Amino acid sequence: MGEITWGTATATLAVCLVLVLPGGALLSLLLSCEAGDQPRQHFDAAAWLILAAGLTLALAPVALLALYLLGLRIGPGLVLGGLALSAALILWRQGPAAWTWLRRRHRLDVPLLALGLVALLILGSRLWAVRGLNYGLWGDSFQHTMIVQLIQDHGGLFQSWAPYAPLRTFTYHFGFHANVAFFQWASDWLTGNTTPRNVVLVGQFLNTLAALSLYPLAVRLSGRRWAGVAAVGLAGLLMPMPAFYINWGRYTQLTAQAMLPAVLWFLLEALDGPQANSRAWLLTGLALGGLGLTHLRVVFFVPCFLLPYLAWRLWRDRRDRQNLGRLGAGLAVVGGISLLIVAPWLWNLFNGAYPAIAAAVVAAPDAGETLNQAYLFHEIDWYVPWSLAALGVLGAALALLQRRAMSLVVAWLGLLFLLANPHWLGLPGTGLVDNFTLFLGLYLPVSLLAGFLVGEGVEFAAQRWRPAGAVALLLVVAVGLAGARARAAVVEPGHQMMTEADAAAMAWIRANTPPEARFLVNSFFAFSDHYIVGSDGGWWIPLLAGRDNTVPPLLYSSEAGPDPDYIARVNALARYVEDADLADGATVAWLREQGITHVYIGAQSGRVNDPDSPLLDAALLQASSYYRVVYHQDGVWIFELDPEGGSGD
């Protein structure tokens, strides 16, 4: 680990513009911050900025898909031009109002100050955690980095994975990758960061936004800005999730969860807000469509929120046909726009392997899968500590007792548990959204409910004691500093496949091996022993060294290979190596027939994710005359196969 670099500092400045400008321009055109001639209640500058960022996250994949369908390429010029146009639109629409707001601002806004301090603590802890970390952790980071690089190489979406893998289709959700690619196109000239480093940095920026995004929704549902501050602080500084995501490289779900509160806010605005009209419907449809392109499972979180809201609206407006008519129209338009956006990619998706996967999931519950889902409940306190869960329960009780809008979150949480466990009601679909996915996002409703409790407490105290706001600010700073220290230490080195020692070896491979070289690398079978994954830096060879290896990106499980037998051939090679004696001449001859010319053992020696035993043993290969050491530095071994090595025995 090192210090925070100039590239990190400039990237932080750049991301503020890249995330805010496109969404902010669309907000400025379609959604007013005023109700009549007065500023809208509970819609302050912080909420506007956060919603703008959430909208930008949705716009990036929508724009990338639209350009792909039109056959157009994208690059730095188009992205920078779009940002400049967005800035001009914001200045035109919001400039005078912002200037007037600043001139009239005389009193210190304590909740806004508290939110700013919390945001800085969250961002600081996220960046400190990845100082000097130039490559994402675990297996997901590898394939995410490759997809971002392919988008860069192709100037947009693609189908062929060449030259990094022999896959011929791309059907994966791509919202995270689109946002990283746009950020890289916009900031390359300023930061000089590589694609792998940008994946890490944008992941941490989104990790920050995943907490901040709760503020507008919390304020809207509670009517208390302190509830928003508390929800953000709880999610960003006290909850283990989403900070821990860095260890898994689980960036696609993280991106969707950073968008989700904004999508829910826009839904409320479109269906029952001061501007429940066609412009709000358009914004909401875009946001929901972008979420659909970002993560399919997180999309299911939306109807779980929408159903109790619709039940409440139908009861409230049961005698008001005009309101019910507007509600129906809003739902139809929002749903139509979002479906129109995702339809081309759904067509692409269902031409791949996903129909078979979905069919297996919606079948009758499998006893083993049901048991696995139940077992996860023993670990639920690792995702949400009991102390914070207790605050959430008290917040839920208070919301229900007072019949406040925050009660919707209680119903939302209940439906989420049913969504992940439909077998409780004897329904199929177990695994469609599993408990692991739910628990990773559990910080969202729990932080909202616990934040509501804190917000009500601060409001109660402020009405009876004038310094209550200042005391709350001091408590936020004190608790936040402790939380930031814990979150800054979240990275676990055992999850790091690609190290700086491996990076040096990649440079050596590129300079000293022929382009047709193929590397046998460490791997093991995962996902119920159906597919192989890498277990050290050797997995990254195609992307960083430009040479082939024996472990394709994990998505080989769902994308089309060069022939129908590709998955079987990949797995068969791994099975053979697992069972074979690598020091035997016949084994070496067979490996040569498969095109393997070298063996790579990374600095982590094949132990990432703690498989039972590493596939490749450096000591065994050193002792064999069939392998010649051509590189050994800082724990990395590279052997060249020598089929004639044992001829003198």
N, C-alpha and C positions, 0 to 999 in steps of 0.2 A: 504494500500500500504506500501511496505517496501523498503529496499535498494537492490541494485543489488548484488546477492549472489555469492558464490564460484561456485555453480552449473551452474549459468548463465555464469560466466566468462569462465569456462572450456568448457561449451557447445559451446561458441563462437569460441574458439580455435579448438574444434573438428569439427565443421561444416565446417570450412575452408578446412580441409583435406577431409572430407566426400564428400563435393560438388565438389571439384576440381579434386581429384585424378582419379576417374573412367573416367570422361569425358576427362580429360587431357591426360590420357594414350591413349585413342582412337584417340584424336586429334594428338598426337605425332606419332602414327602409320600411320595415313591416310591423314593428312593434314600438309604440310610444311609451316613454317613461312617465307620461303625465296622464292624469284622469281629469279630463276637461282642461282647465287652466292651472291646476294644482299638481305638484309632484305626486306620483302614486304612492300610497302607503305601503311600507315594507318592500319597496323596490328601489334600493339605494345603489350607489355607484359600484359597490362590491358585488351585489347580485348581478348587475348588468355585465360586469367583466367576467364573472364566473359563467354565466349563461352564454356569453359570447364564445368563451373557450369551449364549452360543451357543444355548441352548435358547430364550431369549426371542426371538431373531431368527427362530427357526422358528415360535414360537407366534403371532407377530403376523399373518403371512399366513393361518395356519390359522384364527385367530379372525375375521379380516376376511371370509374366504370363508364361514365358518359363519353369521355374521350376515347376509351377503348372501343366502344360501340360505333363511334364515328370514324374510327381508324386514324385518330390523331395521336401524335407523340407529344410528350410534355418534357420540359427541361427547366433549367434555372431561369431563362429569360421570361418564359410564360408565368412562372411562379412569382418572380419578383415584380413583374408587371401587374399581376393580380393583387399582390399586397399593396402596391402603390395606389391602385385604383380603390381598394378597400379603405385605405387611409384617407383618401380624398373624399369618399362618400361619408365617412364618419365625421370628418371636419365640417362638411357641408351641412349634415343633418343634426349633429350633436354639438358642434363647436360653440355656437352662441349660448345654448342652454348650459353647457358645462362652464363657460366663462361666468355667466350670471350666478351659477351655483357657487363657484369659488369666491366671488366677490361678496356674496351674502353669508358666507360661512365664517362666523365669528366664534361660536362656542366649540369647545373641544368635544368631538364625537367619541365618547369613551368606548362603546361597543365596536365601532369601526376601527379604533386604535387597537383594541384587543384582538380583533380578527386579523389585522395586519401583523401583529406580533406573533400570533399563532401560525400564520402562513409562513413567516420567515423561519420560525423554529422547525416547522415541518420540512420546508425546502432545504434548510441547512442540514438537518439530520439525514435527509435522503442523499444529498450530494456528498456529505462527509463519508457516508457508508460506502460509496463507490469511488472514492478518490484512488486514482491509480489503477482502477479496474477497467481494462480496455476491451474485455470480451465478456459477454453475458454468461451467466451460470447455467449449469445443467443442460439437458438435451433440447428443451424447447428453444432456448436462445440460439442454438445453432441453426435450426430451420427458419426461425424468424429472421435472423441476419441474412441467410441465403435468399429468402423471399424479397427482402428489402433491396439486396444487391441486384437481383433479377429485375425488379421494377426499375431500378436505376439504369441497368444495362439496356432494357427494352424501351425506355422512355414511357413506361406505363405497364398495364397488365400484360400477361403473357400466357402461353400454353407450354412451350418447351422450356425445360429446366437446364438445357445445355448452356454452358459447358460443364456445369457442376454436378449434374445427375442426369441419367437417361430417362427421365420422366417426360410424358408427352401431354399431360393435362394439368390444369391448375383450377381446383374447385374449392379451395380453402377460403375462409373468411379473411378479409384483408384490410380492415379498418386501421389496425395498429400499423401495419406495414406502409399503408398509404400516408399516414401522418408522419412517420419517420422519413419516408422518401421526400415528401414535400418540405419537411424541415431541412433535410440535407441539401436539397436544391436551393433553398432560400439562404442557407447560412454557410455553405462551403467556403465562399470567398472570405468569410469573416473568422471562422473558427479553425479551419484546417483539420477537423476531426475526421477519423475514418468511419466507415459504415458500422463496424462492430462497436466502436465507442459511442456513436450516435444512438444505436439501439439501447445501450445501457443508459445514456443520459435521458433520452426521451422517455424511456421506461420510468425513470425516477421523477421526471417532470409530471408524467401522468399519475404516478403514485401520489404526488402532492395534490394534484387536481382531484383525485378520487376522494380525498377528504374534503377539500374546499367545496366541491360540488354539492355538498349537503346543505350549505348555508342558505341558498335561495329557497329550497324546498322546506327546510326547517322553519324559516321565517314565515313562509306562506301558510304552513299548516298550524303554526303556533301563534302567530301574531307578535312574537317576541324576538328581537334581534339577538338577545343574549342566548336564546335557545339555539340559534344558528351558530354562534361563536362556540358554544359548548359542544354541539354536535361535531363541528369541525375538529376541535381539540381532542375530543374523545377518539374519533376515528383516526386522526393523523398522528397522535402522540401517545395515546394510552392503549389502544387496541393493537394486538399483534399483527392483525391484518388491516390494511393491505401492505404494510411495510415489508413483511416477510416475503412478498411475491418475488423480490429480486433474486432470492435463492433458487427459485424454480424457473425464472424467465417466463412466467405465466402472463405474458404481456397482452394477449388478445382479450382475455377475460378482464384484466385490469382496465384496458381501454374502454370496454363496454360499461364497466362499473363506474368509470369516471363520467361517462355520458348519461347513465341511467337516471340520476336525480334530475338532470336538466330535462330529459325526455318527459319525466313525470310532471315537472313544473310546466312545461309547454302543453302537456295534455290538459292540465287543470286550467291553464289560460285559454286554451282553445274551446273547452267545453263549458266553462262557467266563469271566465275572467271578465274584466272590464272591456276587453276587446275580443270577445268570442265571435269572431267573424272570419271571413275568407282568408285574411292575411295571417291570422293566428293559426288557422287550419293548415295553411301552406307551410309555415314554419314547423309545426308539429309533425306533419307528414314527412318533411325532409329529415327532421331529427330522428323519427322512428325508423325511416328507411335506412338512414346511415347506421343506426344501431343494428338493424338486420344484416347489414353487410359486414359488421364488426364481430358479432358473436351470436350464434344462433341460440345457444342455451340461455343467455342472459335476456334475450327477447321475451322468453316465457315469464320473466319477472314482471313484465308490463301488464299482461291481462290479470295477473294475481292482484295487482294494485287497482286496476280498472274495474274489476267486478264489484268489490264493495263500494267503490265510488258510485258506480251506476245504480246499485241497489239504493244507496242513499238519495241519489237524484230522483229516481223514480218515485220514491216515497215523498220527498219534499215537494216535487212538482206534479204530484198525481192528479191535481185538478187544473193544472196550467198547461193546456195543450200547446200553446205557443212555445213555451220553454222546452217542452218535450220534443217538439218538432225541430227546434234549433239543435237540441242535443243529438237527435238522430241524424240530422244533416251534418253536424260536425264529425260524428263518428264515421259516417259514410265517406266524407271527403278525406279525412285524415287516413282512414284505412285504405282508400283508393290510391292516394298519393304514395303511401309507403309501399303498397303492393306493386305499383307501377315501377317504383325505383328498384325493388329487389327482384322483380320477375325475371329479368334477363339472367341474373346470376343464379336464381333458383333453377331455371332451365338448365343452365350449365351444371349446377350441382347435382341434379337428379338424372343427368346423363352419365354420372360417375358411379362410385360405389355406395353413395349415401342411401339410396332407396333400400338396399339390402340391409344396411346397418339400422335404418329406422324401422324396418319391418321386424327385425329381431328384437328391438327394444320394446315395441308396442305389443309384442306377443304376451302371452300369459306370464306372470311373474315367475322367474326362475328362483328355486329355493336357495341356491348358493348366492345369487345376487341379492336377494332379500336379506339373507344373513349378513352379507358384507355391509349393506346399508345400515342395518341395525347396529353392527359393531362400531361404526363410526361415532355413535352417540357417546361411547365411553371416552372419546377424545374431544368432545365439544368445548370443554373449558380451555383447551389449548388455543382455540380460535377466538373465543370470547370468554375472558376470565369471569369467574363467578361474581366477583365484586361489581364488575360493570354490568353483567347480566341482571344483578339485583337492582341496580339503578334503572335499567330498562324496564323491569317489571313494575317498579314503583311509578315510573313515568307512564306506563301503559294504564295502570290503575287510576292515576290522576286524570288522564285524558278521558277515560271511559266515564269516570265519576262526574267530570265537568261537561261531558258530551261535546268535546272539542273536536275540531277537524283532525287533530293528531290521532284520533281513534281509528282513522283509516289505516294507519300504519300497523295497528294491532291486528286488524283483519288481514292486512297484507302479509304479515308475518305468519299468521296461521295458515293461509292458503299456500304460502311458499313451502311450509313443512308438508302439506298434503301433496303438493306438486312433486316433491322429491320422494314421497313415500305413498304413492297411490295404492299400494298393496294393503295399507291400513283399512281402506274401504273396499278391498277386493277388486280393485281396478287394475288394468294393465298399464304399462308405461314405466315400470320401475327402471331407472337408469337413464331415462330421457333427460331429466335434470336430477343428478344424483346428490346425495347428502354432502359429498365433498365440495361440489360446485356451490351448493347452498351455504355451507359453513364458511367458505371463502368470502361470500358476500354478506354474511350475517352481521358484519359490523355496520352495514347501512341502516337497517331498521332499528337495531339496538342503539346505535348512536343517536338516531333521531328521537327515540323515546327517552333515553337518558338525558339528552340535551334539552328536551322539553321540560323535564323535571328541574334541571338546573336553572333554566330560563325563568320558570315560574317562581323558583326560590329567590332569584336575584330581583325579580320584579316585586315580589312581596316585601323583601327587605328595603328596596329603594323607596317604596311608598311610605315607609315608616322611619327611615334613617337616611339622611341625605348623602352621607359618604359611602353608601353601599356600592355604588358603581365603581368608585376608586378602589375599594377593598376587593371587589370582584376582579378588577384588572390585575391587582397585585397577586391574587391567588392564581389567576390564569398564567401569569409569568412564572411563578414558583413551580406550579404543577407541570407547566409546559416544559420548563428547563429539565426537570427530572425525566419526563417522558421523552424529550428529544435525545437525551443522553442514552437512554435504552434503545431507541430506534436507530441511532447512529451506529450501534454495534450489532446490527441485525445480520450482517453478512456472515455466512458460515463457509470458511475456505474449503471444506470438504465437498461442497457443491461445484467447485470450479474445475471444469474440464480443461479449458484452454488457458494455459499459463503463459507468462512471458518467456519461460524456457522453451515452450512449444512454439511460440512465435519466432524465436531465433532459429529453431529447427525448420520451420516452414520456409524461411528465407533461404536456408541451406538447400532444401529440397528443390526449390525453384531454380537455383543456380547450378546444381550439381547432379541432377537426375534428368534422363530423357523425358520428353513430353508423354511418351507412351508408358511410363512407369506406373505400376499399380501396387498399392500398399495393402498388406494384411494388417488390420488394426484390431485393437481390443474391442470386444462387444459381448453382449449377453442377451438372452431372450427375456422379453418383458411382455406386458399385456396378455397375461395368461399363456405365456410361451408361444404367442402367435407371431411376433415380430421382433427383430433385433434392434438394439440401440447401442450407441457407442458408450464407452466408459472412460475415455481420456481424450487428450487433445488430438489424437489421430483421426477422430471423426471430422475435424475441421479441414483436413488436407485438401479436398477438392476446392473449397472456397478460398483458402488462404495460400495454398501452394500450387494450385492448378494441376494437380495430379489425381488420378482415380484411386479409390480405396474400396474396401469390401463392405462398408456400411453406408447405405444411402440415407438421405433424410427420412425421418420417421414417417412422413406423408407418403412414402412408397406403399404404405398399407392401404391408401385410399385413392391414389392417383394411378393413371395408366402407365405401365412401363413400356419398354420397347417391344415386348411380345407378351402373349397371355401367360407364359410360364415364368415371368420375371420374378415375382414374389417367391415362388417355389424355389427358383435357382438361388436367390439371395439367401434364403433360409437354409437350403441344403448345404451351401458352402459353409455357413456358420456351424451347422450341426456336425459336418465332417471334421472341421477343425477342433471342435469341442472334444470329439471322441478319438482323434488321431494322435499318433506319436510324431510330433513335429521334427524329431531328430531322425526319423526313418527316411531312407532314400526314396522309397515309393511315395511317401507323403509329399516330399519335396517335388518329385516329378509331377505329381497330380496338381500341386499348387502352381507350378509353371504352366501346366496345360490350361489353367484358369486365368492365365495372364499375369499372375502375381510375380513381381520382381523384387519386392522389398518387404520388410516387416518393420512396423513402427510401434514403439512402446513409449507412451507419453510420460510426462513428468509425474502424473498421478498414477502411473503404473496400472491402469485399468481398474481402479478401485472406486471410482465415482459412482455413487448410488449403492455402494457396498454390495456388489455381487458376491456370490458364495466364494468364488476364487477367480482371479484374473485369467483371461483366456491365454495370454502370452507371458512366458517366463523368460526374462533376460538371461538368467543363469543357464537355463537349458539350451538356449540358442547359442550362447557363447561357447558352450562345451561341445557343440556339434560342428563338424567340419563342413557341413552344408550351408552354413551362414557365416558371412564375413561382416564384422563391425565396420561401418563406414562413417558413423557419427555417434558420439557419446558426450553430451554436455548437460550438466545440471539435471540429471535424472532422466533425460531423453535418450533413447537408444534407437538407432536405425541400422538394420541389417540388410545386406544384399544376399539374395538366394544364389547359391553356387551349386548347380546340379552335378558338377564334377567333383565336388568337395570330398566325397567319400570313396572315390575310385581307387585310392591307394590302400584302402583297408583290406 
